[in-house]
Amino acid sequence: MSEFTTCDGKQLARSFGRAAEAYERGRPGYAEAALDAVGLAPDAVVLDLAAGTGKLTRQLVPRFARVLAVEPLEEMRAVLERVVPDAETLLGTADAIPLEDDAVDAVFVAEAFHWFSTGSVLREIARVLRPGGVLAILFNQGDGKIEPPLPQAFRDAIDELAIKKRPEQTVSSGHWRTPFPGPFEPFAEASFPNPVERDRQGMLDQVASWSMVAGLPDDRRALLLARLGAMLPEGRYVDPLRTELSRTRLG
């Protein structure tokens, strides 16, 4: 995804490129009701910032007159261009958006804002927004236990990975909110059910797409995924996610 705020973060950001195909297969989209709640007209020009492989971009294209997608990583951008050819894909980062001033009616950031949440990024987003433009930040968050239940050994291994994350690299810490409101109005918040069903390989692809896994050396990553794969039975797994929307306007 786009630039992180720490040296270690930047290294993790680049690691997403190594997991682009797993990211495409394993990551979910977003609740359509959350996009409805943003409240934009069909003739809007919108930007998907840090678009990754286009998990959100493909949902924006049928909704809006023009969709731009900015993504810094070549590997992610290649998948994005393949799967969402109707979007206008651009090389860029959150603190150097390759657009003119007042270029778009809305900026969407999905599953990424916690990696580059700084005052300078807010000012850059404000620069490309038209007066009164919308910033919509989306995250998919867990909302209960996966069914059928995952094996305890698999859950323990996942928990071990999770505790290695720094607070600023997690959504739940709320650190991404620190630079707000800046030039923006207070957030309007909403939450929408977004259950996702994955097969066994989809579950493993999701894990492979996590920064803490994608950033491992090749041999360690392969060993970890093989170990997790040995723990996980074949089947269909329902993950009761919710799409959390934080929406604001340029003040």
Buried (B, 14 or more C-beta within 10 A) or exposed (E): BBBBBEEEBBEBBBBBBBBBBBBBBBBBBBBEBBBEBBEBEEEBBBBBBBBBBBBBBBBBBEBBEBBBBBBBBEBBBBBBBEBBEEBBBBEBBBBBBEBEEEBBBBBBBBBBBBBBBBEBBBEBBBBBBBEEBBBBBBBBEEBEEBEEEBEEEBBEBBEEBEEEBEEBBEBEEEBBBEBBEBBBBEBBEBBBEBBBEBEBBBBBBBBBBBBBBBBBEEEEBEEBBEEBBEBBEEEEBBBBBBBBBBBBBBE
